[in-house]
Amino acid sequence: MNDQDYTVEEKVRALIEQLNAYIEQYHGGWVEVDRVEGHTVYVKLCGACEDCPLSPATLQGWVAGTLRQFFPEILVTRVE
């Protein structure tokens, strides 16, 4: 299979899984994809990230920032 065999949603989910490996190992939290609707990815911050005062930086800096590098049209929104 090549890269074209995967949907954008599958690619987004795989990229977030890769980010999670770092976030979970070093910060004790993780990001969970709730759903993808059009160009918007809805995520939950879990574990230590859930109530962390730095969670907006994790969400916008790491998650949204990394996704935008590969998918400039994608928006990331946090859901509770």
BELRA-V334819 format. One record per residue. N is the residue number from 1. RES is the residue in three letters. PHI is phi in degrees with one decimal (* if undefined). PSI is psi in whole degrees, -180 to 180 (999 if undefined). D_CENTER is the distance of its C-alpha to the mean C-alpha in whole Angstrom. Layout:
n->[N;N]
res->[RES;RES]
phi->[PHI;PHI]
psi->[PSI;PSI]
d_center->[D_CENTER;D_CENTER]
//
This chain:
n->[1;2;3;4;5;6;7;8;9;10;11;12;13;14;15;16;17;18;19;20;21;22;23;24;25;26;27;28;29;30;31;32;33;34;35;36;37;38;39;40;41;42;43;44;45;46;47;48;49;50;51;52;53;54;55;56;57;58;59;60;61;62;63;64;65;66;67;68;69;70;71;72;73;74;75;76;77;78;79;80]
res->[MET;ASN;ASP;GLN;ASP;TYR;THR;VAL;GLU;GLU;LYS;VAL;ARG;ALA;LEU;ILE;GLU;GLN;LEU;ASN;ALA;TYR;ILE;GLU;GLN;TYR;HIS;GLY;GLY;TRP;VAL;GLU;VAL;ASP;ARG;VAL;GLU;GLY;HIS;THR;VAL;TYR;VAL;LYS;LEU;CYS;GLY;ALA;CYS;GLU;ASP;CYS;PRO;LEU;SER;PRO;ALA;THR;LEU;GLN;GLY;TRP;VAL;ALA;GLY;THR;LEU;ARG;GLN;PHE;PHE;PRO;GLU;ILE;LEU;VAL;THR;ARG;VAL;GLU]
phi->[*;-110.7;-58.9;-74.6;-81.2;-110.6;-76.2;-60.1;-60.2;-63.3;-66.6;-63.5;-61.4;-65.3;-66.5;-65.4;-60.5;-66.0;-61.9;-59.7;-57.2;-72.8;-59.4;-68.8;-66.6;-98.7;-127.2;73.4;-132.2;-159.1;-112.0;-118.2;-76.1;-81.9;-168.8;-125.2;-127.4;61.7;-99.6;-114.1;-107.1;-99.6;-127.5;-115.1;-98.0;-124.2;62.8;-63.3;-75.3;-57.1;-110.6;-70.7;-65.1;-93.9;-60.6;-61.1;-68.6;-62.5;-65.4;-81.7;-77.1;-80.4;-71.9;-64.1;-61.8;-67.5;-61.2;-63.6;-62.4;-102.5;-134.6;-58.8;-84.2;-79.4;-110.2;-116.9;-127.1;-88.2;-118.7;-94.6]
psi->[143;178;-29;-11;-4;145;165;-41;-44;-40;-41;-46;-41;-40;-41;-37;-40;-41;-39;-35;-43;-49;-43;-43;-43;-17;-7;17;-178;166;132;129;121;-49;164;123;110;-121;14;129;122;124;158;141;128;171;-139;-23;-22;-50;11;135;-17;7;-34;-36;-39;-46;-53;-37;-57;-56;-62;-42;-43;-45;-41;-27;-34;-29;81;-22;-10;135;145;128;137;137;153;999]
d_center->[24;22;19;21;21;17;16;13;11;12;11;7;7;9;7;4;8;9;7;8;11;12;11;13;16;16;15;15;12;9;6;7;7;10;11;11;14;15;13;11;8;8;6;9;9;12;14;15;12;14;17;16;18;15;12;12;12;9;7;9;10;8;4;7;9;8;7;10;12;12;12;14;14;11;10;7;9;10;12;14]
//
